[in-house]
Amino acid sequence: MASNGLQPLIVDRSSTSSASEEVSGELTSADYAMACESHRLVLVECLQKEGYSTIP
């Protein structure tokens, strides 16, 4: 059962990374910066939930 739970995660990661590689050529630097900032905010939220201090 554990491997079943992990498999979709691995597949999901590979599909998103290949998708971002395809799209990256069409993104402007502003789009890229906005995406990075939103991902960073999500990461900060996750770290705070886990009790880690975050880098400003």
Secondary structure, 3 states (H helix, E strand, C coil): CHHHHHHHHHHHHHHHHHHHHHHHHHCCHHHHHHHHHHHHHHHHHHHHHHCCCCCC
